[in-house]
Amino acid sequence: MNAIARPQLRWPAWLAYRPELSVEAIVLIASVFFAAFANNAFWRAASAAGAFANGGGAWVAACVFVAIVAITSLLLGVLLNRWTVKPLLTVLLLVTAGAAHFMSQYGVYLDTGMIRNVLQSDGKESAELFTGGLVLPLLLYGLLPALLLWRVRLKPRPLARAVLVRLGLLLASLALAGLALMGSFQDISALMRNHKEMRHLVTPANYLVSLTRVALDDSASRVRGRTPIGTDARVAAGRAAGAKPRLLVLVVGETVRAQNWGLNGYERQTTPELARIGPINFPDTTACGSSTEVSVPCMFSPYGRANYDKGRIQGSESLLNVLEYAGIQTLWRDNQTGCKNVCKGLAFETFEHDTDPAYCDSERCFDEVMLRGLRERIGAKPGDAVVVLHQLGNHGPAYFRRYPDRLRRWTPTCDTNELGKCDRQQIVNAYDNAVLATDEFLARTIRYLAQDTSRDTAMIYLSDHGESLGENGLYLHGVPYAIAPKTQTKVPMTMWFSPGFAASRGLDLQCLRAESAKPASQDNLFHSVLGLMQVETSVYEKRMDLFAPCVRKAV
């Protein structure tokens, strides 16, 4: 009996088609694709800057487009070869799709600071950014092109010819970029000169270049090591016999901006607990950076924004090292993603993954967890101590997760990570409720310190940077400092001193309240803490010490 013939399944011809392309052709196609579909943030910013407004705007846009294609092909031509083109370009397609989405949605710039923030984010923090709104861009501009890429058959070439063709591509890309820029040199140079930050919007060149710089900087730092500072530090003589040891708690805030701080005169009272306590508040305080990666090392450095040198700051020891040289115990307690090398080699405790049900859920812990067992931890070693509490605070975009339900005072709130789904007032409501949680934490910290009868206690609160909540289309933080809005660079600073601390240090608190009306910055923190703890060292500058004008004869 003859077998029954079964019909063969035939795929449509277009699905079976597998083109044969050279690596260089793939590089050019990918470069055009990136320029056209991954640079919406750049095109919008350039248009808003008036680059295409005059009669020759179309020509300028064409020249810029060709230049971006040429620069991208130059970078890809260096990175991709026959063995890496498919896997590496697949990664680049997916990463670029995500990067383009975040730049368009939140107005972020992928400079070295932002890349460092991304690299140092933990899984929980990163997960808050992976929302439903990211799915479609990843599918359309990442996964779909990647699938098409893997259908391509690579055209073989002899090695010698492949090298010559690749050199030709690189030289041609370089020449084409130069010709495109010269084609409208006056307009393009004016755009880049007046808006230097725009180079951080050209994708994927922005994150590829920034990632390379970060890798080189980190490698150089590991080779250099950290330069010791303040090794001559000592506590000044003259403390009264039997004087209590001092405990200073430095609360490093996260993402609280001065404009929404109730003690600064904000229309909403977002700091009711502190207002009842009546601490000393500095309403005009400027941050050193617009991101944690920049601000935290900077505020614990003697160099600061006035003499900002990223390599010098990151390559030097910090305020905490100087305090240790003086014999003052330090401890960094963290509810964030680390101390950014400020406490490297010193006492460090993290509560990021704590599971205490009184303070934590499956996602995060509220900042109060950092007070647990603090008195016992410090009391184990005699003498003065400085403790840093690094908050989770108002870290976005999930502001609604930063406060308990009982502090949901302003409604309706934005109860999603996708800020684009909420109107601005909902975002502000959620953010302000999160400020209430910081207010409650600081008030609880002050009450905790006030109950310590074994030490003279004090607290300084200083946020690391501010936040954009939709003003001018910007969200979150991390905009290059030169163009960062005040919402990202103006931060709250608040201080409290127990009567015993103020008396033993000779602080005139009325004088300090008057001084607090003057402008201050994170640059003051290093020298002010040294002065407050009576540390004498060559790196201390009295003119930068906020307390120096108000120190009288100590008891």
C-alpha positions as CSV (number, residue, x, y, z in Angstrom):
1,M,0.0,0.0,0.0
2,N,1.3,3.3,-1.0
3,A,1.9,5.9,1.8
4,I,-0.5,8.8,1.8
5,A,1.3,11.9,0.8
6,R,1.1,14.7,3.3
7,P,1.0,18.3,2.2
8,Q,4.2,20.1,3.0
9,L,3.9,23.3,5.0
10,R,5.4,26.2,3.1
11,W,6.3,29.5,4.7
12,P,5.5,32.7,2.9
13,A,8.5,33.7,0.8
14,W,9.1,36.9,2.7
15,L,9.4,34.9,6.0
16,A,11.9,32.5,4.4
17,Y,14.0,35.3,3.0
18,R,17.5,35.7,4.6
19,P,19.5,38.5,3.1
20,E,23.3,38.3,2.9
21,L,24.9,41.5,4.2
22,S,28.4,42.5,5.2
23,V,29.2,43.7,8.7
24,E,29.8,47.2,7.3
25,A,26.3,47.2,5.7
26,I,24.8,46.2,9.0
27,V,26.7,49.0,10.7
28,L,25.4,51.6,8.3
29,I,21.8,50.3,8.5
30,A,22.0,50.2,12.3
31,S,23.4,53.8,12.4
32,V,20.6,55.1,10.3
33,F,18.1,53.3,12.4
34,F,19.5,54.7,15.7
35,A,19.6,58.2,14.2
36,A,16.0,58.0,13.1
37,F,14.3,56.1,16.0
38,A,16.5,56.5,19.1
39,N,17.1,60.2,19.2
40,N,13.7,61.7,19.8
41,A,15.0,63.5,22.9
42,F,17.8,65.1,21.0
43,W,15.6,66.2,18.1
44,R,13.1,67.8,20.5
45,A,15.8,69.6,22.5
46,A,17.5,70.8,19.3
47,S,14.2,72.1,17.9
48,A,13.3,73.8,21.2
49,A,16.7,75.5,21.1
50,G,15.8,77.0,17.7
51,A,18.3,75.1,15.7
52,F,15.8,74.4,12.9
53,A,13.8,77.6,13.1
54,N,15.2,79.7,10.4
55,G,14.8,79.4,6.6
56,G,17.6,76.8,6.4
57,G,16.3,74.7,9.2
58,A,15.7,71.7,7.0
59,W,19.3,71.8,5.7
60,V,20.6,72.1,9.3
61,A,18.5,69.1,10.4
62,A,19.8,67.1,7.4
63,C,23.4,67.9,8.2
64,V,22.9,67.0,11.9
65,F,21.2,63.7,10.9
66,V,24.1,62.7,8.6
67,A,26.6,63.7,11.3
68,I,24.8,61.5,13.8
69,V,24.7,58.6,11.4
70,A,28.4,59.0,10.6
71,I,29.5,59.3,14.2
72,T,27.4,56.2,15.2
73,S,28.9,54.2,12.3
74,L,32.4,55.2,13.4
75,L,31.6,53.9,16.9
76,L,29.9,50.7,15.7
77,G,32.7,50.2,13.2
78,V,35.2,50.0,16.1
79,L,33.0,47.7,18.2
80,L,31.5,45.3,15.8
81,N,33.1,42.5,13.8
82,R,32.0,39.2,12.2
83,W,31.9,37.4,15.6
84,T,30.4,40.1,17.7
85,V,28.0,41.9,15.4
86,K,24.9,39.9,16.2
87,P,25.2,39.4,19.9
88,L,26.6,42.8,20.7
89,L,24.3,44.7,18.3
90,T,21.4,42.9,19.9
91,V,22.4,44.2,23.3
92,L,22.9,47.7,21.9
93,L,19.5,47.6,20.3
94,L,17.8,46.7,23.5
95,V,19.8,49.1,25.7
96,T,19.3,51.9,23.2
97,A,15.6,51.3,23.1
98,G,15.4,51.6,26.9
99,A,17.7,54.6,27.0
100,A,15.7,56.4,24.4
101,H,12.5,55.7,26.4
102,F,13.9,57.0,29.7
103,M,15.4,60.1,28.1
104,S,12.1,61.0,26.4
105,Q,9.9,60.2,29.4
106,Y,12.0,61.8,32.2
107,G,14.3,64.2,30.4
108,V,17.5,62.5,31.7
109,Y,20.9,63.0,30.1
110,L,23.2,60.0,29.8
111,D,26.5,61.7,31.0
112,T,29.1,60.0,33.1
113,G,27.3,60.9,36.3
114,M,24.1,59.3,35.2
115,I,25.9,56.2,33.9
116,R,27.5,55.8,37.3
117,N,24.1,56.1,39.0
118,V,22.8,53.4,36.6
119,L,25.7,51.1,37.3
120,Q,25.4,51.5,41.1
121,S,21.6,51.0,41.2
122,D,20.5,47.8,42.9
123,G,17.9,45.4,41.7
124,K,15.1,46.8,43.6
125,E,15.8,50.4,42.5
126,S,16.2,49.3,38.9
127,A,13.0,47.3,39.0
128,E,11.0,50.5,39.8
129,L,12.0,51.9,36.4
130,F,10.9,48.8,34.4
131,T,7.3,49.6,33.9
132,G,4.6,48.6,31.4
133,G,5.4,51.7,29.4
134,L,8.8,50.3,28.6
135,V,7.4,47.2,26.9
136,L,6.3,48.7,23.6
137,P,9.6,50.6,22.9
138,L,11.6,47.5,23.8
139,L,9.5,45.4,21.4
140,L,9.4,47.9,18.5
141,Y,12.9,49.4,18.7
142,G,14.8,46.6,20.4
143,L,13.5,43.1,20.0
144,L,12.0,43.4,16.5
145,P,15.1,44.8,14.9
146,A,17.2,42.2,16.8
147,L,15.1,39.4,15.4
148,L,15.6,40.8,11.9
149,L,19.3,41.0,12.5
150,W,19.5,37.3,13.4
151,R,17.8,36.5,10.0
152,V,20.8,38.1,8.2
153,R,23.5,35.9,6.7
154,L,26.9,37.4,7.0
155,K,28.8,38.0,3.8
156,P,32.3,36.3,4.0
157,R,35.4,38.2,3.2
158,P,39.1,37.3,3.2
159,L,40.8,38.8,6.2
160,A,43.0,41.2,4.3
161,R,40.0,42.5,2.3
162,A,37.9,42.7,5.5
163,V,40.5,44.9,7.2
164,L,40.8,47.2,4.2
165,V,37.0,47.5,3.9
166,R,36.7,48.2,7.7
167,L,39.4,50.9,7.5
168,G,37.6,52.4,4.6
169,L,34.3,52.5,6.6
170,L,36.0,54.2,9.5
171,L,37.7,56.8,7.3
172,A,34.6,57.4,5.3
173,S,32.5,57.8,8.5
174,L,35.1,60.3,9.8
175,A,35.1,62.3,6.6
176,L,31.3,62.2,6.3
177,A,30.9,63.5,9.8
178,G,33.3,66.4,9.1
179,L,31.6,67.3,5.8
180,A,28.1,67.2,7.5
181,L,29.3,69.4,10.3
182,M,31.0,71.8,7.9
183,G,27.8,71.9,5.7
184,S,26.1,74.0,8.4
185,F,29.0,74.8,10.6
186,Q,27.8,78.1,11.9
187,D,24.4,76.8,13.1
188,I,25.7,73.5,14.4
189,S,28.6,75.0,16.2
190,A,26.4,77.6,17.8
191,L,24.0,74.9,19.0
192,M,26.8,72.8,20.5
193,R,28.5,75.8,22.0
194,N,25.4,77.2,23.7
195,H,23.9,73.8,24.6
196,K,26.9,71.5,25.3
197,E,24.7,69.2,27.3
198,M,22.9,68.1,24.1
199,R,25.8,65.7,23.3
200,H,24.5,63.6,26.1
201,L,21.3,63.1,24.2
202,V,22.8,61.6,21.0
203,T,22.1,57.9,21.4
204,P,23.9,55.4,21.5
205,A,27.0,57.5,21.4
206,N,26.1,59.2,24.7
207,Y,26.1,56.0,26.9
208,L,28.9,54.3,24.9
209,V,31.3,57.2,25.4
210,S,30.2,57.8,29.1
211,L,30.5,54.1,29.9
212,T,34.1,54.1,28.5
213,R,35.0,57.2,30.5
214,V,33.6,55.6,33.7
215,A,35.6,52.4,33.1
216,L,38.8,54.3,32.5
217,D,38.2,56.6,35.5
218,D,37.5,53.6,37.8
219,S,40.6,51.7,36.5
220,A,42.8,54.7,37.1
221,S,41.3,55.1,40.6
222,R,42.0,51.5,41.5
223,V,45.6,52.0,40.4
224,R,46.1,55.3,42.2
225,G,44.3,54.3,45.5
226,R,42.9,57.0,47.8
227,T,45.0,59.9,48.9
228,P,45.0,60.4,52.7
229,I,43.8,63.8,54.0
230,G,43.8,65.3,57.5
231,T,46.2,62.7,59.0
232,D,47.3,65.4,61.4
233,A,43.8,65.7,62.9
234,R,43.3,65.8,66.6
235,V,40.6,66.9,69.0
236,A,41.4,70.3,70.6
237,A,42.3,70.3,74.2
238,G,40.3,72.1,76.8
239,R,37.2,69.8,77.3
240,A,36.0,70.0,80.9
241,A,36.9,67.1,83.1
242,G,34.0,64.6,83.2
243,A,32.3,66.2,80.1
244,K,29.9,63.8,78.4
245,P,31.0,62.4,75.0
246,R,29.3,63.9,72.0
247,L,27.2,62.1,69.4
248,L,26.5,63.9,66.1
249,V,24.1,62.2,63.7
250,L,24.4,63.3,60.1
251,V,21.2,62.4,58.2
252,V,22.0,62.4,54.4
253,G,18.6,62.9,52.8
254,E,17.6,61.5,49.4
255,T,16.0,63.6,46.7
256,V,14.2,66.2,48.8
257,R,14.2,69.6,47.2
258,A,14.1,72.9,49.0
259,Q,11.0,74.1,47.2
260,N,8.8,71.5,48.9
261,W,10.3,71.8,52.4
262,G,7.7,73.1,54.8
263,L,10.3,74.9,57.0
264,N,11.3,76.9,54.0
265,G,7.9,78.5,53.6
266,Y,6.3,76.1,51.2
267,E,2.6,76.6,50.9
268,R,2.0,73.1,52.2
269,Q,3.3,72.3,55.7
270,T,5.3,69.2,54.8
271,T,7.4,69.4,58.0
272,P,4.8,69.7,60.8
273,E,6.7,67.5,63.2
274,L,9.9,69.5,62.8
275,A,8.0,72.8,63.0
276,R,6.8,71.8,66.5
277,I,10.4,71.0,67.6
278,G,11.7,74.3,66.1
279,P,15.2,73.3,64.8
280,I,17.5,75.7,63.0
281,N,16.8,75.7,59.3
282,F,18.9,76.9,56.4
283,P,16.4,77.9,53.6
284,D,19.0,78.8,51.0
285,T,21.2,75.8,50.6
286,T,22.8,74.6,47.3
287,A,23.8,71.1,46.4
288,C,27.2,70.2,45.0
289,G,25.5,68.0,42.3
290,S,22.2,66.9,40.8
291,S,22.7,63.2,41.6
292,T,23.8,61.1,44.6
293,E,26.9,59.9,42.8
294,V,28.2,63.5,42.6
295,S,26.7,65.1,45.7
296,V,27.6,62.6,48.4
297,P,31.3,62.3,47.8
298,C,31.4,66.1,47.2
299,M,29.8,67.1,50.5
300,F,32.1,64.8,52.5
301,S,35.2,66.3,50.7
302,P,37.2,69.4,51.5
303,Y,37.1,70.5,47.9
304,G,33.4,70.9,47.2
305,R,31.7,72.5,44.2
306,A,33.8,75.7,44.5
307,N,36.9,73.7,43.6
308,Y,35.2,70.8,42.0
309,D,37.5,68.1,40.6
310,K,35.8,64.8,40.3
311,G,39.0,62.8,40.1
312,R,40.5,64.6,43.1
313,I,37.3,64.1,45.2
314,Q,36.8,60.4,44.3
315,G,40.5,59.8,44.7
316,S,40.8,61.3,48.2
317,E,39.7,60.2,51.7
318,S,36.6,61.8,53.2
319,L,35.5,63.7,56.2
320,L,34.9,60.4,58.0
321,N,38.6,59.5,57.6
322,V,39.7,62.8,59.1
323,L,37.3,62.2,62.1
324,E,38.8,58.7,62.6
325,Y,42.4,60.2,62.5
326,A,41.2,62.5,65.3
327,G,40.0,59.5,67.4
328,I,36.3,60.1,66.8
329,Q,34.3,56.9,66.1
330,T,32.3,56.9,62.8
331,L,29.6,54.7,61.5
332,W,27.7,54.8,58.2
333,R,24.2,53.3,58.4
334,D,22.6,52.9,54.9
335,N,19.1,52.5,53.6
336,Q,20.2,53.3,50.1
337,T,22.7,51.9,47.6
338,G,25.9,52.5,49.6
339,C,28.2,55.4,50.7
340,K,29.8,56.1,47.3
341,N,33.2,55.3,48.7
342,V,32.9,58.0,51.4
343,C,33.1,55.3,54.1
344,K,35.4,52.9,52.3
345,G,37.3,50.9,54.9
346,L,35.3,52.3,57.8
347,A,32.4,51.0,59.8
348,F,29.4,50.4,57.5
349,E,26.0,48.8,58.0
350,T,23.3,48.4,55.4
351,F,19.5,48.0,56.0
352,E,18.7,47.9,52.3
353,H,17.7,44.2,52.4
354,D,16.5,44.1,56.1
355,T,13.4,42.1,56.9
356,D,12.3,43.6,60.2
357,P,8.5,43.5,59.9
358,A,8.2,46.6,62.0
359,Y,9.8,48.7,59.3
360,C,10.1,46.6,56.1
361,D,8.0,45.0,53.5
362,S,9.1,42.9,50.5
363,E,10.2,46.0,48.6
364,R,11.9,48.4,50.9
365,C,12.4,49.4,54.6
366,F,11.3,52.8,55.9
367,D,14.2,54.9,57.2
368,E,13.3,54.4,60.9
369,V,14.9,51.0,60.7
370,M,18.3,52.7,60.9
371,L,17.6,53.8,64.5
372,R,17.2,50.3,65.6
373,G,20.0,49.3,68.0
374,L,22.0,52.5,67.3
375,R,22.6,53.5,71.0
376,E,24.0,50.0,71.7
377,R,26.1,50.0,68.6
378,I,27.7,53.4,69.5
379,G,27.9,52.7,73.2
380,A,30.1,49.7,72.6
381,K,33.0,52.2,72.1
382,P,33.7,55.2,74.4
383,G,34.3,58.7,73.3
384,D,32.8,61.1,70.7
385,A,31.0,59.6,67.7
386,V,29.6,60.7,64.3
387,V,27.0,58.6,62.7
388,V,25.7,59.0,59.2
389,L,22.2,57.8,58.3
390,H,21.7,57.6,54.6
391,Q,18.0,57.7,53.8
392,L,15.9,56.1,51.1
393,G,13.9,59.3,51.4
394,N,12.1,60.5,48.3
395,H,13.8,58.4,45.8
396,G,11.7,58.3,42.6
397,P,9.8,57.5,40.5
398,A,7.9,55.4,43.1
399,Y,7.2,58.2,45.5
400,F,4.0,56.5,46.6
401,R,6.1,53.7,48.2
402,R,8.1,56.1,50.4
403,Y,5.4,56.7,53.0
404,P,2.9,54.7,55.0
405,D,-0.9,55.0,54.3
406,R,-1.4,57.2,57.4
407,L,0.7,59.9,55.8
408,R,-1.3,60.0,52.5
409,R,-2.4,63.5,53.3
410,W,-2.6,65.0,49.9
411,T,-4.7,63.3,47.3
412,P,-5.2,62.1,44.6
413,T,-1.7,60.6,44.3
414,C,0.3,59.1,41.6
415,D,0.3,55.4,42.6
416,T,2.5,54.1,39.8
417,N,6.1,54.1,38.7
418,E,5.0,55.5,35.3
419,L,4.9,59.2,35.9
420,G,3.6,59.8,32.4
421,K,0.3,58.2,33.4
422,C,-0.3,60.8,36.1
423,D,-1.0,64.5,36.0
424,R,1.5,66.8,37.6
425,Q,-0.6,67.5,40.7
426,Q,-0.9,63.8,41.4
427,I,2.9,63.5,41.2
428,V,3.4,66.5,43.5
429,N,0.9,65.1,46.0
430,A,2.7,61.8,46.2
431,Y,6.1,63.5,46.5
432,D,4.9,65.8,49.3
433,N,3.5,62.9,51.2
434,A,6.9,61.3,51.0
435,V,8.4,64.5,52.4
436,L,6.1,64.0,55.4
437,A,7.7,60.7,56.0
438,T,11.2,62.3,56.1
439,D,9.8,64.9,58.5
440,E,8.5,62.2,60.8
441,F,11.8,60.3,60.6
442,L,13.8,63.4,61.5
443,A,11.5,64.2,64.4
444,R,11.8,60.7,65.6
445,T,15.6,60.9,65.3
446,I,15.6,64.1,67.4
447,R,13.4,62.6,70.1
448,Y,15.7,59.5,70.1
449,L,18.8,61.7,70.6
450,A,17.1,63.8,73.2
451,Q,16.4,60.7,75.4
452,D,20.1,59.8,75.4
453,T,21.3,61.0,78.8
454,S,24.8,59.5,78.4
455,R,25.9,61.8,75.6
456,D,25.5,65.4,74.4
457,T,23.7,64.9,71.1
458,A,23.1,66.8,67.9
459,M,21.6,66.2,64.4
460,I,22.3,67.8,61.0
461,Y,20.0,66.9,58.1
462,L,21.1,67.7,54.5
463,S,19.6,66.3,51.4
464,D,21.9,65.2,48.6
465,H,20.0,66.8,45.7
466,G,16.6,67.9,44.6
467,E,14.1,66.6,42.1
468,S,12.2,67.7,39.0
469,L,8.4,67.0,39.1
470,G,7.5,67.8,35.6
471,E,8.6,71.4,35.3
472,N,9.6,72.1,31.7
473,G,9.1,68.4,30.9
474,L,11.8,67.2,33.3
475,Y,11.4,64.5,35.9
476,L,13.7,62.9,38.5
477,H,17.2,64.3,38.7
478,G,20.7,64.0,37.2
479,V,20.6,66.8,34.7
480,P,24.2,68.1,34.0
481,Y,24.9,70.6,36.7
482,A,25.6,73.5,34.3
483,I,21.9,73.4,33.1
484,A,20.3,71.7,36.1
485,P,17.2,73.6,37.3
486,K,17.0,74.9,40.9
487,T,14.5,72.2,41.7
488,Q,17.5,69.8,41.4
489,T,20.2,71.9,43.0
490,K,18.4,73.6,46.0
491,V,18.1,71.4,49.0
492,P,16.9,71.6,52.6
493,M,19.4,71.7,55.6
494,T,18.1,71.5,59.1
495,M,20.0,71.2,62.5
496,W,19.1,70.4,66.1
497,F,21.3,70.5,69.2
498,S,20.6,69.2,72.7
499,P,21.1,71.9,75.4
500,G,24.1,69.9,76.7
501,F,25.7,69.8,73.2
502,A,25.2,73.6,72.6
503,A,26.6,74.4,76.1
504,S,29.6,72.2,76.0
505,R,30.5,73.4,72.5
506,G,29.7,77.1,73.3
507,L,27.2,77.4,70.5
508,D,25.1,80.6,70.6
509,L,21.9,79.2,69.0
510,Q,20.3,82.6,68.6
511,C,23.4,83.7,66.6
512,L,23.2,80.5,64.5
513,R,19.5,81.2,63.7
514,A,20.5,84.6,62.4
515,E,23.3,83.1,60.4
516,S,21.0,80.5,58.9
517,A,19.3,83.2,56.8
518,K,22.5,83.5,54.7
519,P,23.3,81.3,51.7
520,A,24.9,78.0,52.5
521,S,26.0,75.0,50.5
522,Q,27.1,71.4,50.8
523,D,30.7,72.8,50.6
524,N,30.2,73.9,54.2
525,L,29.5,70.5,55.6
526,F,33.1,69.2,55.8
527,H,34.5,72.2,57.6
528,S,31.4,72.7,59.8
529,V,31.5,69.2,61.2
530,L,35.2,69.4,61.9
531,G,34.6,72.7,63.7
532,L,31.6,71.4,65.6
533,M,33.5,68.4,66.8
534,Q,36.5,70.6,67.7
535,V,38.9,68.8,65.3
536,E,42.1,70.7,64.5
537,T,43.7,69.8,61.2
538,S,45.4,71.5,58.3
539,V,42.5,70.7,55.9
540,Y,40.0,72.7,58.1
541,E,39.0,76.2,56.8
542,K,37.3,78.4,59.4
543,R,35.7,80.6,56.8
544,M,33.7,77.6,55.5
545,D,32.6,76.6,59.0
546,L,28.9,77.6,59.5
547,F,29.3,77.5,63.3
548,A,32.5,79.5,63.6
549,P,30.7,83.0,63.9
550,C,28.5,81.7,66.7
551,V,31.0,79.8,69.0
552,R,31.4,81.4,72.4
553,K,33.3,80.2,75.4
554,A,32.6,76.5,75.9
555,V,31.5,75.2,79.3
